[in-house]
Amino acid sequence: MSYTIESGGPIPPRGGGGRRSKYPWRQMTIGDFFTIPDNEITLGQRHRGWRPQPPKNLRETGYKVSTRYLPDEGIRVWRII
C-alpha cells in the first residue's frame, strides 16, 4: 500500500478533552462529602465491596477519600486530604 505525502494542511483543534468524571472530585474540599444512592450501586458492586476512587492524577498528588456504606442511604464518600 502506498500513501500520498501532503503538506500545508492545518491541524484541526483537539476535540473533547477527555471523559468527564461521574463524581465531583475536583469540586470537593477537605471535609466535603457526597452520597451515591443505593439504587445506583449494582448487586455485583455491593458483593465485591466496590468503592469509588478519585482519578489517578489526583491520587498521585495526595488526594485521599474515605468511604462508608450506610444501609439506608448508599455509599458516602468524604474527602479527607
HELIX and SHEET records of a PDB file:
HELIX    1   1 ASP A   38  GLU A   40  5                                   3    
HELIX    2   2 LEU A   43  ARG A   48  1                                   6    
HELIX    3   3 LYS A   56  ARG A   59  1                                   4    
SHEET    1   A 3 PHE A  33  PRO A  37  0                                        
SHEET    2   A 3 GLY A  74  ARG A  79 -1                                        
SHEET    3   A 3 VAL A  65  LEU A  70 -1                                        
END                                                                             
